[in-house]
Amino acid sequence: MPSTPLSHWVGFHVFVLTLMAGEFLYLRWQRSKHPASQYPRQDLRPDPCQDQRSTSMAATGLWIGAALVFALFVLRTLGSEAATQYLAGYAIEEALSIDNLFVFLLLFRLFRIEPLNQPRVLLLGVLGAIVMRGIFISAGIGLLSRFEWISYLFAIVLLIASIRLLFPEKKTTEEMPRWLWWLSGLRPISLRQDCFLVRENGRILSTVLLLALIAIEVTDLVFAIDSIPAVLSITRHRFLAYTSNIMAVMGLRSLYFLLAHLLTRLRYLHYGLAAVLAFAAFKMLTAHLFEIEPLVSLAIVAAFLALTVAISLMAQPPKHTEA
């Protein structure tokens, strides 16, 4: 596949920044429609959770629509094969990102971050994820081009990740992790959530909001170890791997607020994600024997996810699930 012109790289980042600005302005406009000053009584104010879900639905539609529009651009400029690889990479990354949402939910509960403060943490977390994904993809493709045996190492990583998803650890939000207790003993932490750093008693202290941001960045770093090899099993074209990954990650914030109330019901989704990772590993291990077309890969990934999501939604929710 021919190299990508510099104009494509510049145009993609301008496209993403324009979408981010449009999303920001839309959220500001939505908030200005119902300012708190219009409702002197608390019981008369609109439900903030309902407003957040409606705006998240619009933002999610914006990013999904933008991803499809960009697929048309890839189709016109790089051809049908490139467009299919882009869509397959986008589907895999979007699917694996759902697993991130469970961790985000647990982290926000762990740090007791108020819903109104969560979007700011996720925004900075996503921006940090873009930088890390770009570095990881560039390094991964560079290694694969110089050392072909690295593909087998990536396949082993994907297999280990798929097995780990089959036996998920029971997570709890009742106890603080040890590293947080250690950090609290080393340096006091402010419980304020209106900023990331605060001056108290003449000292600059970190807040729980900053700790939540660090935890989300570390989480994305761990998940990138699984998702980047999965995308590289679809395409080794640097532009396609990067753009499909970034478009999926950019919609992660709005998708979280849209699906937060459904995450506890998707209790069989991890089986579908495990199957997706195992399939990506199979593709890497058998690449020298036969090639699986990107369109077939896209269909298989969609089938795995649709089946497990449907089973999760049709199954009775467990009795201990929180309301």
C-alpha positions in Angstrom: 0.0 0.0 0.0 1.5 3.4 -1.0 2.7 5.8 1.7 0.3 8.4 3.0 0.7 12.1 1.9 1.5 14.6 4.7 -1.7 16.4 3.8 -3.7 13.4 5.0 -2.0 13.5 8.4 -2.5 17.2 8.8 -6.1 17.0 7.5 -7.0 14.2 9.9 -5.8 16.2 13.0 -7.6 19.3 11.8 -10.7 17.2 11.3 -10.5 15.8 14.9 -9.8 19.2 16.4 -12.8 20.7 14.6 -15.0 17.9 15.9 -13.7 18.5 19.4 -14.5 22.2 19.2 -18.0 21.4 17.8 -18.7 19.0 20.7 -17.4 21.5 23.2 -19.6 24.3 21.8 -22.6 22.0 21.7 -22.2 21.0 25.4 -21.8 24.7 26.3 -25.0 25.5 24.4 -26.9 22.7 26.1 -25.8 23.9 29.6 -26.8 27.5 28.8 -30.4 26.3 28.0 -31.0 25.4 31.6 -28.8 27.5 33.8 -29.2 26.9 37.6 -30.3 30.5 38.1 -33.6 29.8 36.3 -34.5 27.3 38.9 -34.3 28.7 42.5 -35.9 25.5 43.8 -33.8 22.3 43.7 -36.8 20.1 43.0 -37.8 22.1 39.9 -34.4 21.7 38.1 -34.1 19.3 35.2 -32.6 15.9 36.0 -28.8 16.3 35.4 -28.4 12.6 34.6 -31.1 12.7 31.9 -29.5 15.8 30.4 -26.1 14.1 30.4 -27.4 11.0 28.7 -29.1 13.1 26.0 -26.0 15.1 25.3 -23.9 12.0 25.4 -26.2 10.4 22.8 -25.7 13.3 20.5 -21.9 13.3 21.0 -21.7 9.6 20.4 -23.7 10.0 17.2 -21.3 12.8 16.2 -18.1 10.6 16.6 -19.6 7.5 15.0 -20.9 9.5 12.1 -17.5 11.2 11.8 -15.7 7.8 11.8 -18.0 6.7 8.9 -17.4 10.0 7.0 -13.7 9.5 7.4 -14.1 5.9 6.0 -15.6 7.4 2.9 -12.5 9.7 2.6 -10.2 6.7 2.9 -12.3 4.9 0.3 -11.9 7.8 -2.2 -8.2 8.4 -1.6 -6.7 5.1 -0.7 -9.1 2.5 -2.1 -11.7 0.0 -0.9 -9.2 -2.4 0.7 -7.8 0.5 2.8 -11.3 1.6 3.8 -12.2 -2.0 4.9 -9.0 -2.2 7.0 -9.9 1.1 8.6 -13.4 0.0 9.5 -12.2 -3.3 10.8 -9.5 -1.6 13.0 -12.1 0.9 14.2 -14.5 -1.9 15.1 -11.9 -3.8 17.1 -10.7 -0.8 19.0 -14.3 0.4 19.7 -15.1 -3.1 21.0 -12.1 -3.3 23.3 -12.7 0.3 24.5 -15.9 -1.0 26.1 -13.8 -2.9 28.5 -12.1 0.4 29.5 -15.6 1.8 30.4 -16.0 -0.8 33.1 -12.7 0.3 34.7 -13.6 4.0 34.3 -16.8 3.3 36.2 -15.0 1.5 39.0 -12.3 4.2 39.2 -14.9 7.0 39.5 -16.6 5.1 42.3 -13.3 4.4 44.0 -12.3 8.0 44.0 -15.9 9.2 44.6 -15.7 11.6 41.7 -18.9 13.6 41.3 -20.7 13.1 37.9 -20.2 16.8 37.0 -16.4 16.5 37.4 -16.0 13.3 35.4 -16.1 14.8 31.9 -13.0 16.9 32.6 -11.1 13.9 33.8 -12.1 11.8 30.8 -11.2 14.6 28.3 -7.6 14.9 29.6 -7.4 11.1 29.8 -8.5 10.8 26.1 -6.0 13.5 25.0 -3.2 11.6 26.8 -4.4 8.3 25.2 -4.0 9.9 21.7 -0.4 10.6 22.4 0.3 7.1 23.8 -1.5 5.3 21.0 0.4 7.2 18.4 3.7 6.3 20.0 2.7 2.6 20.5 1.4 2.2 16.9 4.5 3.8 15.4 6.8 1.6 17.5 4.8 -1.6 16.9 4.8 -1.1 13.1 8.5 -0.3 13.2 9.2 -3.5 15.1 7.1 -5.6 12.8 8.8 -4.3 9.7 12.3 -5.0 11.0 11.6 -8.2 13.1 8.9 -10.4 11.6 9.0 -12.7 14.6 7.6 -9.9 16.8 4.2 -10.8 15.3 4.3 -14.1 17.2 5.1 -12.2 20.4 2.1 -9.9 19.8 0.0 -13.0 19.2 1.0 -14.5 22.5 0.1 -11.2 24.3 -3.3 -11.3 22.7 -3.9 -14.9 23.7 -2.9 -14.1 27.3 -5.3 -11.2 27.3 -8.1 -13.3 25.9 -7.6 -15.9 28.5 -7.5 -13.3 31.2 -10.9 -11.9 30.0 -12.4 -15.4 30.4 -11.6 -15.3 34.1 -12.2 -11.7 35.1 -11.1 -10.7 38.6 -13.7 -9.6 41.1 -13.3 -5.9 41.5 -14.4 -4.0 44.5 -14.8 -0.3 45.1 -15.1 -0.5 48.9 -11.4 -0.4 49.7 -8.7 2.0 48.6 -5.8 0.4 46.6 -2.5 0.0 48.5 -0.7 2.4 46.2 -3.2 5.1 47.2 -2.8 4.5 50.9 1.0 4.6 50.4 0.8 7.9 48.4 -1.5 9.4 51.1 1.0 8.6 53.7 3.9 10.0 51.7 2.1 13.3 50.9 -1.3 14.5 52.0 -4.0 14.6 49.3 -6.8 17.1 49.1 -10.4 15.9 48.7 -11.4 18.8 46.5 -12.7 18.1 43.0 -12.8 21.5 41.4 -9.1 21.4 40.3 -6.2 19.1 40.0 -3.7 21.0 42.3 -4.6 23.1 45.3 -2.7 25.2 47.8 -3.7 24.4 51.4 -1.8 25.6 54.5 0.9 27.0 52.4 1.6 23.7 50.5 0.6 22.6 47.0 -1.4 19.4 47.3 -2.7 16.9 44.7 -6.4 16.4 44.7 -8.4 13.2 44.2 -9.3 14.5 40.7 -5.6 14.4 39.7 -5.3 10.9 41.2 -8.3 9.8 39.1 -6.7 11.2 36.0 -3.4 9.4 36.7 -5.3 6.1 37.3 -7.2 6.5 34.0 -3.9 7.2 32.0 -2.3 4.1 33.6 -5.4 2.1 32.8 -5.3 3.1 29.1 -1.6 2.3 29.0 -2.3 -1.2 30.1 -5.2 -1.6 27.7 -3.1 -0.3 24.8 -0.8 -3.3 25.3 -3.8 -5.5 24.2 -5.6 -3.2 21.7 -2.6 -2.1 19.6 -1.5 -5.6 18.6 -5.1 -6.4 17.8 -5.3 -3.4 15.4 -2.0 -4.4 13.9 -3.4 -7.8 13.2 -5.8 -6.1 10.8 -3.5 -3.6 9.1 0.2 -2.5 9.3 -0.5 0.7 7.4 0.5 3.4 9.9 -2.1 5.9 8.8 -5.0 3.4 8.9 -4.0 1.9 12.3 -3.6 5.3 13.9 -6.7 7.0 12.5 -9.0 4.0 13.3 -7.6 3.9 16.8 -8.0 7.6 17.5 -11.5 7.8 16.1 -12.5 5.0 18.4 -10.8 6.5 21.5 -12.3 10.0 20.8 -15.8 8.7 21.2 -15.0 6.9 24.4 -16.0 9.8 26.7 -19.5 10.2 25.4 -19.9 6.5 25.1 -19.1 6.1 28.8 -21.9 8.5 29.9 -24.3 6.9 27.4 -23.7 3.3 28.5 -22.8 3.9 32.2 -26.2 2.7 33.4 -26.0 -0.4 31.1 -22.5 -1.5 31.9 -23.6 -3.7 34.9 -26.0 -5.6 32.5 -23.3 -6.5 30.0 -22.0 -9.3 32.1 -21.3 -11.7 29.2 -19.5 -9.1 27.0 -16.1 -10.2 28.3 -16.6 -13.5 26.4 -17.1 -11.6 23.2 -14.0 -9.5 23.8 -12.0 -12.6 24.6 -13.1 -14.1 21.3 -12.1 -10.9 19.4 -8.6 -11.0 20.9 -8.2 -14.7 20.3 -9.2 -14.2 16.7 -6.7 -11.4 16.3 -4.0 -13.7 17.7 -5.1 -16.4 15.3 -4.7 -14.0 12.4 -1.2 -13.1 13.4 -0.1 -16.7 13.9 -1.5 -17.9 10.6 -0.5 -14.8 8.5 2.2 -16.8 6.7 -0.2 -19.6 5.8 -3.3 -17.8 4.6 -4.8 -14.3 4.7 -8.1 -13.4 6.2 -9.7 -10.5 4.3 -10.5 -7.4 6.3 -14.2 -7.6 5.4 -14.3 -11.1 6.8 -12.5 -9.9 10.0 -15.0 -7.1 10.4 -17.9 -9.5 10.1 -16.4 -11.9 12.6 -15.7 -9.2 15.2 -19.3 -7.7 14.7 -20.8 -11.2 15.1 -18.9 -12.0 18.4 -19.9 -8.7 19.9 -23.5 -8.7 18.8 -24.0 -12.2 20.1 -22.6 -11.5 23.6 -24.4 -8.2 23.9 -27.7 -9.7 22.9 -27.2 -12.6 25.4 -26.3 -10.1 28.2 -29.4 -7.9 27.6 -31.8 -10.9 27.3 -30.5 -12.6 30.5 -32.0 -11.8 33.8 -29.8 -9.3 35.8 -28.1 -10.7 38.9 -29.9 -10.0 42.2 -26.9 -8.2 43.7 -26.6 -5.7 40.8 -26.9 -2.1 42.0 -29.9 -0.1 40.8 
